[in-house]
């Protein structure tokens, strides 16, 4: 069952019509982009995309520049499968990945995401989707002071990166991989270029704090969205290194009202739509308008991903 926002179903679902997905995309890109701009998510179902190479071909047909995982500041451990396609997240199946906009905790992020289901899980494993433009409207009604503070102050994120990849954490990507740096000097140079603060810890891990980043984004046509990583950071940045209570502040380093942020979390949960994957599904998501996550699951689950600049 889809949701309805502004008299439009969310997500848009396009069923196979006798064409392979690359052919459908190349022939209908204008229409697809119009639907994506309206709803934030387009699900292609029944096109039987069954391999990373087939997804890569479909993305090539979409015809937009890729956003490189290798050069990104993503905290998630992933494995490249083709130049465009990689695993979605290597975190264990029992770990929930909470709602977020991809890489919104960094100054560098993609505009769109492709996901494709190679193997559907036995139970669970849905990808929750939340319209951040709708969330912001409801949050403004419920917590106007919080929204005003986010608009004025922005937000900062702090996280601790290990010196080697930690597959047991959704935040387990090493500082070497995250910063494309083999030495501390190279890491510090990259952080300095982006106005980060940093601290080296005794175990070789690296603690970093972002500069002020926006928490609300103008998405055009007079619309705005709750574009950030606050929910994921506050609920999910917990592992052997990270404490969620120390992960987020306003951009001026002042504390965020936990009660008011809890309202945002509750509203996002209420607004979430669970995309229950079927094998061969492909989803195209507007990263500025829609948050996503991952429910815990049992059995095998293989969802692969790609980023668009």
Number of C-alpha atoms within 10 A of each C-alpha: 9 13 13 11 13 9 7 13 15 23 26 21 15 15 12 14 11 10 10 15 25 20 14 19 21 16 13 12 14 11 11 20 18 11 17 21 16 19 22 26 29 23 21 22 20 18 20 18 24 16 14 24 15 17 26 22 15 21 24 16 17 21 12 12 12 19 19 17 21 14 12 18 21 22 23 22 22 22 15 16 15 12 13 22 25 20 18 20 23 18 19 13 20 12 15 18 24 24 28 24 27 24 18 22 30 22 15 16 21 21 17 24 19 24 22 29 25 22 18 21 22 11 14 19 26 20 23 21 25 27 25 29 23 20 23 23 16 17 24 14 11 15 15 15 13 17 23 13 15 19 15 15 19 21 28 25 24 23 24 27 26 22 17 14 20 19 16 15 23 23 28 28 25 22 26 19 23 21 21 16 16 12 12 14 10 14 19 18 14 15 17 12 8 14 14 17 14 18 12 14 12 7 8 13 17 21 18 18 20 21 21 20 19 21 24 22 17 14 14 9 6 6 13 18 22 29 25 27 23 28 22 21 26 20 18 20 26 18 15 12 16 18 18 18 14 14 19 25 20 21 22 13 15 12 13 16 11 11 9 16 18 14 15 24 21 12 18 23 16 11 18 21 20 19 19 16 22 17 20 20 23 29 21 25 26 23 25 26 29 27 29 23 20 21 20 16 19 12 12 13 20 15 23 24 24 27 25 22 13
